C-alpha cells in the first residue's frame, strides 16, 4: 500500500482503539482516494488525440514545442470521474449542513438564483457585445443598483468592484480623489480594533498610514479615543458596522458627525449588511462609502474561491468621484457610461476598477434574490439572522465564555472565547472536535480583540432544529475541553484525514511532488 507525501497510510483513517483498518483503506461508503499522481501515469489518457506532424505546425512556433514529457498523470475516463467524485464527497458544503463561519454569511443559495443566472443572454453574455444587444443585462444591473441605493439610503453606487476588499479599495480611491480635488492631502486612516482585517490592509495598499482605535470593554468603538485622534492628517475612518464582535455600533451617527467635522470621510465595511438590511440605512448614519458583498447578503455562498461582487454605495459628497463605467438609463434605453461620455456627474471619477463592468452572474443572482424576497422579505432576513444568532448566544453562554454577552443583544453573529478551558486545551481543539460531530468549525481566533475567539454566524436560513443540533454538538465538545478529555487533542478521529501539524505545515510545506520511494528515502 502506497504512502503519500504527507506520510499518510490507510490505517490512519481509523481512530485509535477503533476497529481494524480495511485492506483498501475504505470505510464502507467513505472511499479512500489516493493522489492522482499515485493512480495515474503519463502513458494513460481518457482522450484519443490525433498525431500532429511537426511540419503541419504553424511556422515560428518551434520554440514553443515541448522538449521533454510534462509528467502529468493520465487516467481513463471512468477513473477520472471516480477520482474527482470521491474527492468531492470529502468536501463540506452548504448543501450538506450548517456553515457557522462568523462574518462570512455562508447561507443557502436558492436554486432559483442559479436557474436565472444560467438563462441565455445572461450566462453567455460577452463584455464586447454592442450595447444595443445587451439592453436586458444593463436593465438588470440598473435594477440591482437601484435596490442597493434604496436599501442603503445612498444616492450613487459603483457596481464594478469584484469583492469586499476590492470595494474597500474603490471607496478609498474615491475618498483620496475627493481630498485631492480640494487640495487637502491627508495621510492617515483610522481603523478600530473591531473592524474587519481587510480594512487596515486595504488602507495600507492605498498608500495610507494606518492607526488603531481601541475598543471599549463592551466591544464597541472607543468614541473618546477616536475623537482625540481626529485631526488634519486623517483622511477617513474605516469602521465595520455591525462590527466583528457581533455588535451594532450605537454611536455610528455621533462618530460620523465628528469625522465630518474634522474634514474626513466615513468608510463603512458592509460585509455584515445581512444583519441590518431593511432595518437600517447606512446613509442615514452619515456613511460616505460602503461596499456590499452581494455574495453574502444577497445569496451565493462565496467559499472555495468562487465569484464575488462588492458594489460600493456613495454619499452625495463622493458620488462625483465614483469609478467608471456605470449603467445609466436614457429614456427607454440603457447605456454604459465610460470615460469619454461620463458627463458632469462623474467628471471627477478616479477611473476604472476593472476592464469591464463586473460579475454578471452575481448581479443576476442578487436580482433574483431581491425580487423573490421583496422589501418585506429582506427585512425578515435580517430579523431572522439576528434572532438565530441570539438564540445561539444565549443557549451557549452557560458553557462557553461570551465576552460581550452583557453588551446587549448581538447582531448576526455570536462571539465566544476559550476562557475557562484547562491548560493545554484551546479553541483549536473545539474546532477539530466539531468536525467529528459533522459540522464545519466556526471562525476561530478572530476577532483578535478576544483571546481564543470563536465566532458563530448561523444566518437566517437555518431552522431551529438545525440550530439545536449544532448547539448540542458544541455543548458536548466544550464539555470535553473543560473536562480535559485527552481524545479531543487528537480530534478529528472520523474525518478523511487526521489532524495536521499546522505549524510544521506552515513552516515546511511540501510543495513538490515526490515519488513514494523518493519520499521514503528522504525520511
N, C-alpha and C positions, 0 to 999 in steps of 0.2 A: 504494500500500500504506500502510495507516494506521500511525501511531506511537502507542504507548500512553503513559500518564502518566509512566512511568519513562524514556522516551526509547528504548525497545527497538525494533529493527527486525528483520524475519525473518532478514536475513543475519547477525545477531549470534548465531544459533544455531550457526553453523559455527565450528569452531576456526580460528584464524589459520593461513593456509597450507594449509588443507584444501580439499576440493572446493568448487566454487562453490555459492552458495545457490540453492535452488529458487524458482520463481515463487510458489508457495503459502506458502513458509516451512516446509512439511512435509519431514521426512526419513524417507521410506518409512513405516513404521508409527508413527514418532514424529510425531504430528499436532500441528501448531501450532494453538493456540486463542486467539483474541483475547479481550479482556474482554467481558463480557456487554453492557456499555454500547456497545461498538463494533459488535456484531452484532444487537442488538435495537433496537426503537423503541417509543415509548409508544402507538402506534396498533395494535400487534400483540399478540394473546394466543392461547394454545392452548386456552382455555376460553371457551365462549359463556355469558355471564351474562345473566339476564333484566333488562330495564329495570325499575327500581323508581321509581314515581312518588313525588314528594315528599309528596303528600297521603296516601300509603299508609304513610309512615314513622310510627313512634310519636311521640306528642306529647312535647314537651320535649327533643327531640334535635336541634333545628335548629342549635344551637351546635356540634354535632359534625360537621356536613356540611362536606366539603371546599369551599374557595373557589377552589382552583387545582389544576391537574394535579400529581400527585406525582412525575412524571418517571421512574418506574421502567421499565426496558426490558422489552418482552414478546417472546416467541418462540413459534413454532409448537411443537406437541408433539415432532415429530422433532428440531427444532433444540435444544429444551431438553434432551432426553435425550442427544443427542450432545455438547452443551456440557459437561454435568457428567460424562459418561463419559470424554471426552477429558481433562478436568482430573484425574479420578481416576487415570488412567494415568500421571500425572506425580507421583503420591504414592509415597513409600516406605512399606512396611508390613511387619509381622512375617510376613505370608504371602508376601512377596517375598524376604526374606533376613534375615540376622543383624542384630539391633539391639544394638550393643555399648555402649549407654549405661550408664555406671557409676552405681551407686546407684539405678538405676531398675528393674531386674529386668523387662525387656521380653521375656518369654518366650512361647513358643507357648501359645495358649489352646485346649485341646482342644475339638473341636466338640461333644462330648458335653455339656459345660457349657452351651453355647448352647442345645442342644436342651432341656435340663432347665429353663433359665431361661425358655423360651418355652411351657412347659406351662400349659394353662388352670388357673387357681387360683393360679398364681404371677405370670404375666405380666399378668393383668388384675385383680389384687387392688387393692382401694381402701382407703386408711387409715381411712375412716369406716365400714367394714363392721362389723356386730355381731360381737363376739368369738367367738360360737358358730359363725360362718360361716367363720372363718379359723383353725381349730384346726390344720390341716396346716401353715400358714405359721408359726404360733407354735412348733409342734413342730420345724420345720426350724431356726428361729432358735435355739431352745434346744439343738438338736444341735450347731450350729456353735459356740455359746458354750461348751458342754461340752468340745468338742475343743480350743478355744483355752485354756481353763483347764488342761487336762491337758498340753498341749504346752508351756505356759509355767510350770507349777507354781504358778499363782496362783489364789486362791480365788474371785475375782469378776471379771466383765467387763461393760463397757458396750458394747452393740452399736450404739448410735445415731450416733456420730461418722461424718461422711461422707468423711473423707480423713485423710492423715497429719497435716497441720498442725492440722486440726480436732481430731484425737485428742490432739495435744500440748496444745492449749488445755484440753481436757477434763481431762487429767491435772493441769495446773497449777491449774485451778479447784478440783479435789478437794484438792490439797495446800494451797491457801490456806484452804479451808474447815476442814481439819483443824487448821491452825495457829490460826485464829480461834477454834475450839472450845476450845482450851486457853489462850486469851488470850495467844498468842505471835505478835504481828505482826512479820513479818520482811520485808525489802525487797529482797534481792539473790538473783539466780540466777547460779550459776557455769556457764559453758559452755566446754568445752575447744575448742581450735583444730581438733581432728579431728572435731568434731560437724557435723551437717548444718546448712545455712544457715538453715533454718526455725526451728531451736531458739532462737537469740537473738531472732529476730523475734517468735516466739510469746511468749517471756518478756516482751519489751517491751510487746507488745499486752496482756498480762495485768496490766500496771502495775508490773512489777519492773525494777529497775536490773540491767543485765547486765554481768558482769565475765568477762574472758577468762582461761582457764587454758592455759598453753603446752604444747606437745608436746615430747617428748624427741627427740633426733636419730634414734631408731629409729621415730618416728611414732606413739607412744602417749602417753597422758596422763602428764604430769609429776606423779607422786604427791606428791612433796615440796612442789611449788608449790601443789598443791591443799590439802594438809594445812595448810600455813601460812596459807592464806586462810580456812579454815573458822572460823566464829565465830557469835555470837548473832544476827547480822543476815542470815545465809544461810538462805534458805528451802529451797533444793534445788539439786542438781547435775543438769544435763541432759547426758547422755552418750550417744553413739551407739556401739553395740557389736553387731557388728563396725563399726569406725569408717570414715571416708571415705578413709583411707589404705589401706583394704583389709585391715586387721589386726584381730585379736581383742585386746581389752583384757584382758591376762592378770591385771592387778591389780584386776579388777572387784569381787571379794568384799572385798578389802582396802579399796578405795575406799568401798564401801557401808558397811562397818563404821565407817570414820572419819566418814563423813557422818552416820550414825545417832547416833554418839557425840556429835556436835555438835548434835543435836536437829533435823537437817534430813532431807529426803527425797531419794530417788534416782529421777529420771525417766530412762528408757531409750528412746531413739528406736529403734523396731523396724522401720524401713524395710528394714534389711538382715537381717531374720529368715530370709530364704531361705537364708542361709549356714549356719544353725545349727539349723534346725527338726529335731526328732527327735534331736538330738545334745546340745543344751544347754538347760536350763530356766532362764530368767532369774530366776524366783522363788528358785531355789537360790543365786543370786548376790547376793541382797539387794535386788533391784529392787522399788520400791514401785508404780510405774506405768509402763506401756509400751504404746504404740499398735502395732497390727499392720496393715499395709497389705494387706487381702485382695486388692486388685487387683495386688499384686506377688507376695507369697509364695504365694497360693492361686489364681493364674491371673488372667486378664483383663488383658492389657496396657492401660495407662492413658493412652496417648498420644492426642493430638487432643482433649483436654478431655472425655473420656468419664467415665462414673460411677466413683466410687471408694468405698472404705469403710475406715474406720480404727478398728475396735474397740479399746478400751483395757482392759487387764487391770490389776487392782489387788491389792495386798497386803492382808492382814487389817487393817493399820492404816488403810488408806484406803478399804476397801470400804464402810463406813457413809456415806461422803461421795460415793459414786459418783452419776452423774446418773440421772434418770428419763427415760422409762419403761424397764422391763426385763421380760422374759418370765419367768414363774415357773410351775413345774409344781405343780398342786394335785390330787393323786390321779391320775386318768386324764385330767384336763383341764389346759389351759394358759390362763393369763390374763396380760394386760398390766397390770403394776403401775404405777399412776400416783400423783400426789401424795396424794390423799385415802386411798389404800389402801396406802401404802408400808410401814407397819409398822415394827417396831423396827430391823430390819437395814438400812434405808435412812433412818432417822429424821433423819440429818444431811445428806441429799443437798443439793447446791448447786442443784438444779433441773434444767431441761431444756437439752439442747444443740440439739435440733431439735423441730419441731412434732409429728412422728410418730416411728416407731421407727428408720428408717434405710433403706438401699438394699436392697430385697428381691431385685433381680436379682443383686446381688453376693453375697448370702447363699446363693442357690440355686447359683450357680457355685462358690462355695467349698465348699459341702456336697458337690457332685458331685465336685470335685477331691479332697477329703479321703477320701470313701468309695471312690473308684476307686483311689486310691493305697494306702490303709491306712497304719497306723503305720510299717510297714517301708518302704513306698514313699516316704513323706515323708522318712524318714531318708536313703534313697538319693538323693532330690532334692538335699538339701544336700551330700551327699558328692560327687555328680557336678558340682554347681555349683562347688565348691571345686577339684575336680580340673581342670575345664576352665580355670578362672582361672589356676591354677598352670602349666598347660601353656602358656598364652599368655605368662605372665610369663617363664618360663624359655626359651621359644622366641624371645623378642624382646629379652631383656636384653643381648644382644651387639650389637644395632644401635640400641637406644634406651636412654637412661639410665633405670634403675629405682632411684629414690632410696631405697626401702625394701626392695630386693631382698635385702639382707643381714640383714633383721629376722626372717627365718624364712619359712615358707610364708605366702602371702597367703590370704585367705579367698575371698570370692565375686568379687572384682574385682582387676585388676592395674593398678598405677599407674606411669606413665612421665612423663618431663619432656622439654622441648626443649633440655636441656643438651647442648652439643656441636654444635649447629647453627651454621653460619656466620652472620655478621652479616647481618641483613635477612631471615632465614628463621625461621619460628616454628611453633608448634603449629597456628595457623590454616591455614597452608599445607598441613600434613599432612592436616588435616581436609578441606580442599577437594579435595586430591588423591585422597582415598578415595572421594569422590563419583564421580569419573571411573572408579574401579575397580568401581562398582556397589554400594558399601556406604554405609550411613548412618554418619556420623562418630561416634566415641566422645564421651563427655562431655569438654569442653575447658575449661581454666582453672579447674578445681575438682578437689580442694580447694585453697583459697587458700594453704595452707602449702607448696605446691610450685609453683615458677615454671614457667609453661608446661605445666601438668598435662594429662595425657591419661589418663583413667580408663576402663578397659575392663571391662565385666561381660558375659561370654558366656552366662551362665545354664547350667542343666543340659540344656536342650532342644536344644542344638546338637551335631551329630555331629563326630567327629574330622575328617572330610572337609571340612566347612564351616569348622571352625577352621583347618585347614591352608590353605585358600584365603584366609581373612582374614589369617592370619599372612603369607602370601606377598605379599599386596597391601600390607600395612603395611610389610613389609620393603622393598618396591620404592619406595614413596613416601618412606620415611625415607631411603633411599639417595639419592634425588633431592634431598631437602632438604640432606643432608650434602655433596652434590656441587654445591650452589648452582645447580641446574638452573633457569634463568630461566623456563621454561614453567610451572613449578609455581606461580609467583607469579600466574599468570593462571588457574589451575585454579578451578573445573571447566571443561573445554572441551566436554564431551559432554552435560552436563545440559540440561534445557529452558531454563534461564537461566544466564547467566554470573555471575561473582562481583559482588556488590553492593559499593558503598562503604558499609560498615556504619556508619562514623562519621557520614557525611552523612545516612544513612537514620535514624539515631537522633536527630540534632540538628535535621534539617529534613525530617521526614516529610511526604509528600504525603497529606493526609487528606481532601481534597475532590476529587471527580472534575471534570476539565476536558475539554471537547470537544477533539478533536485539534487543531483550528485555533487554539483559545484557548491550548492548551499550547505550540504552536509560536510563537505571537505572544509569549507570556511569556518564552520562551527568547531 
